[in-house]
């Protein structure tokens, strides 16, 4: 969305993008399943668990990306069950590896169960499976971190895991609070200690607007599962390059974390008209609001700000940030009103005043207020509301 265009939201690290193993269309149908099995057989598929997980995650990501939101998992289930059935009929060593991998990586429980049963039957019937299959067992180490910005726009959650044979790695998932708290980027971290140390150093030197802290794994799981669900269901959410390819792998790792129902508050209710108007009245009665000469225009734009905030940030409508303002001014507002210089002027006046009022209300530190003020000036100068 617009907040990413001017770089208000920091990217936490490079996305781990892997090249496609084969060129296929991931659609239900015998011909496509045959393509997949043939391509896997020609390539040798994998010689260890990480490689097998990567291939399966990319394949399942192709299926996920082919369906627009809202995604209920139906396409993934249909495709996965069809692929399992085709692999069961092929009865080859490649089929065994694929089924064992889907048993772990498939995003739908019914597909995982079907793959496990089919693989067990093949092995009972005499087909071999590689010794490295045991490497699929991955356990969380209990170390998770949250890397967050002072405005509350973004939380990157890092959780560390260890394979049975000692390989340690982490999955980092970015949650975009400026866009409905959806999961937006995924990366794999090989050197966990070095990455965390770099982030800690950055918060103390080059990037003091961010902080990193240890968090409980159940909290991390709850936050991320909710974020992935929102990415599936909400239309218009943009994700980073490589998100689809790593999505299934990330969900595997989330399932390994301890679960604690109720660790997060229930899904927030969108504030109603009375709550929105109360916030508008509070703003208009503040020193910042009273300083706007055009009272009618000020209330009109303030109501639109409250309407936008109630949809995008229902837990804290008064939260302000550069990313939140850019989405409002550049993406959300032009779809609702159009006008010329006079309208842009009152919008700029109200956004500046609301931003200063909300920053004071939230007790943002002076450096954060200065950064926010500079960002608001740039965003409002670039407002394009003419049609």
N, C-alpha and C positions, 0 to 999 in steps of 0.2 A: 504494500500500500504506500501512500504518499510519504509516510514517516520515514521510510528507508531511503528516499531519494536524496535528501540533503545530509544523510549520515547522522541524524539525531540518535539513532539506536546503534550502539556499538555492536559489531560482530565479535563474538567471543573466540573465534578460532576458525581455522579452515575446515570446510566440510570435507569429510572423507568420501570422495566420489570414486567409484570403481567403474572401469570400462565394461560395457555390455559383453557378456560372454558369447551371445549369439543373437542374431536378428530374427525375431519371431513376432507374431501377433498373439498376445495372450488372450485367447477367446475359448470358451467351451466348445469342444468339437474334437472328434477323433483325429482329424488331420493336424490340428494344432498340438494336441498331446503327443502325437507321433513325432512332429517336428522337434519338440522339446526333448523327448527321450533320445532321438537320434543325435541331436546336437550335444547333449550331455555325454553320450557314449563316445562320440568322436573326440571330444575335448579331454576325455579322461575324468571329467567332472571335478574331482577333488582328491587331494592326497592327505588332507587333515580336516578336522572339524571346523576351524575358522574359515577355510576356503569353501566348504560345503554350505555353511551358514550364509556366507556372503552371496553365493550364487542363488540360493533359494530366496534370500531376502530381496535380491534384485528382481527375480522373477515375480514374486508376490507384489513387489512395488509396482511393476508394470500393470498388474491387474488392478491394484488400488487406484493408480493414476488414471486408468481408463474410464473410471466411473466418476461422474460429478456428484457433488453434495446435493442432498444429504445422503451419506453412505451408511447403510444399515448392516453391511457385511454379507448381504445376499449374493452379490457377484463373486466375492472371495470364496464363499462357501461352495457355490455351484462349480466354480473353476477348480477349487481344491479337491472336491470329492471326485470330479471327473478325472483329474490327473492321477489321483490315487487309484481309481478303478483301472485306468489304462496301464499304469505301472504294474499293478497286480497281474494283469493279463500278459504282460511282456516277460515276466519272470527271468530277469537278467541280473547280474551283479550291480549294474547301474541302477536298476529299479530298486534293489535293496537299499543302496545308499540314498537314493532320492526319498524313499519312504521313511527311512530312519531320520533323515534331515527334516522332512515335513512333520514328522512326529514331534520335533522340537520347535521348529520355526513357524509353522503354519499359524496364522492369526486367529483362526476359528477353531474352537474346541472340538467340534464334530470332525473336522478334517484331521486334527492331530490324533484323535482316537481311531479313526478309520485307517490312517497311515500306520499306526502302531500294530493294529491287528493284522493288516496285510503283510507287514514286514515279518512279524512273528510267524505267520503261516509259511512264508517263503523260506525262512531259515529252518523251520521244522521239516520242510520238504527237501532240505539238502543244499540250498544255495548259501554261499559263504557271505560273511560281512567283514569289512576291514577291522583290524584290531583298534584303529584309532577312533572307532565309534564311541568308546568310553570318554573321549575328550569333550563330548557334548555336555558333560556334567559341569556346570558352572555355578559357583556359589558366591553370593555377595560377601564382601569382607566386613561389612558393617560401616564403611566410611562413605558418607555422602556430604556434598557441599552445595551451598546455594551462593551463586555470584549474582549480585543484584545492584541496580542503579538507585541513586538516591531519590529519583522522581517516582519510582515504582512502575516504570514501563516494562522492565524485563527482568526475568529470573532465569539464569542458566543453572540447571541442576546437573551435578556430576556425581555418578555413583560408580564405585569400584567393584570389580569382580575378579575371581581367581578360578582358573580351570583346575581340574583334578591333577594335572601334571605341572602346575606351577606358573603358567602364563597369567600375568596380571594385566588388566586393561580396565578402561572405564568408558562409559557412554555419557556424553554430554548432550543435553536436550534443552533448547531455548524455549521458554514460555513467554509469549508476547502479550503482556497485559494491556497494551494499547490497542490490541485487536482481539478483544473478547477472551484474553488469557488462553489463547490457542498455542499448541505446539507448532513451532515454525522452522526449527533447524535441528539437525542431529549431526553429531560427529563422534568418531571413535578415537579415544586417546590411548596411545600405547605407553607413554611415559607419564604415569599419573602424578607422581611426586613432583616432577619437574614442572608440569602444567600448573598444578596448584600453587607451587612456589612462585611461578611467574605471575600468576594472578594476584597473589598476596603482595608481591613487590609492587605491582602496578597500582594497587589501591593506596599504597603509601607514597608513591612517587609521581608517576605520569598520569594516573587516572583516579584521583581521590573522590570522584563522584560515584565510584563503585565500592562495594564491600563484599567480602567473602566470609562465609561462616559455615561451621559444621551443622548438619541437620539430621534429624532422625530418619532412617530409611523408610519407616511406614508413612511419614509425612511426605517424603519424596515420591513414593509410589502413588499416594492418593492425589497429589498435585498433578503429576504427570499423566496419570490415567484420565483424569478429568480434562486435561489439556488436549490429549489425543482424541478424546471423544468429541470435543468442540471442533477440532480441525476437521473431523469426519462430517460433522453435521451442519456447520455454518458455511453458507455460500459466500464467495468473494474473498476467502482467506488465502493469502499467498504464503507459500512455503519456500525454503531455501533449495538451491540446486543440490540434488542428492538426497533430499528428505524421503522421497518415495522409496529409493533403493535401500535405505537403512531403517525404514519404519518397522518392518517385521522383526529385524534383529533387536531393535530397541524395545519392542513389546515383549520379546522373549526375556530380556534382562529385567524388565519391570515385573514380570510374573515371578521372578526369583526373589524379589524383595519381600520382606514380611508385610503382611496385610493387617491393617488395623481399621476396620470400619468405624466411621464417625470421627476420624482424626481431623477432617476438614469440616467446616461449616457446610450445611446443605446449600444447594444451588440458590443463589440470591434471587429474590423476587424483584422484578423491575419496578422502580418507584412509580407511583401513580401521579396523576395531575396535581393533587394537593401538595404532595411532597416536592414536586418540581417547582410549583409556584412559591412554596415556602422558601426554597433556596434562592429563587429569583428575588423575592422580597428582601431577604437578608442581604443579598448583594446590592440591590438598589438603595438600601438604607445605610450602606457602609460609606465611609469617606470617599472611597474610590468610586463607588456607584453614583453618589450625589454630585461628584465633580463633572459628570457628563451632561452637557447642556440639553441635548435632545432627549428628553425623558421618554417620549413615545418610542423613538428608535432604540433607545437603550433597553427598554423592556422587551421590545420585539426580538432583538438579537439575544438578550439574556435568556428568554424563553427557549430559543432554538439551542443555545448552549446547554441548558438544562435537559432538553429533550434528547440531544445527542449523548450527554453524559449518562442519562438514565439507561440508555441502551448499551453503551460501550463500557460503562464503569458503574454498574448499579450499586456496588458495595460502597463506593465513595465518589459520589457525583462531583464533589468539589476538588478532587485531585486534579492537578495541572502538571503538564510536562511539555517539552518541545514536540515530542512525537504525537501526543494527544491533540495539541493545537494544529499540527500540520494536517493530520487526518481530517479534523473538523473543517479547517479553512479551505484546504485544497481538494478534498474528496467528498466530504459529507454535505457541506453547506451549498456548493454549487448545484447539487441535485434538487435543492429545495427552493432557492431563490436566485434570481438574476438581477443585475442592475449595473449602473455605471459608477463614476467616481464618487458620487455622493453616498451611495450605499457602501462602497468599499471603505470610505472614510469612517462611517459610523461603526461598521464592523471592526475596523482597526481600533477605534476608540474603546469599544466595549470589550474586545478581547484583551487589550492592554490592561484595562481597569479590572476586569474579572481575574486575570492572571495575577496581578499584584495583590488583589484582595485575597484570593485563595492561597497564594504563597504565604502571606502574612498569617492567615487563618490556620495554616498547617505548620507554622513555625519553621519554614525552610531556612536553612542557614544562608547567610548573606552571599557567599559565593554561588550557591544554587539559584538564588533570586536574580543575581546579575546574569548568570548564564541563561536563565529562563527569559529575562527581559530582552537580551540580545536576540535570542531565537525568535521571540514573538515579533520583534521588529522586522526581521528578515522574512518571516512567514507572511505577515500581513502586507508587506511591500509586494510580495509575489502573488497575492490573491488574484485569481482570474475568475470573475463572476459575470463578465459580459458574455452574451451569446449573440 
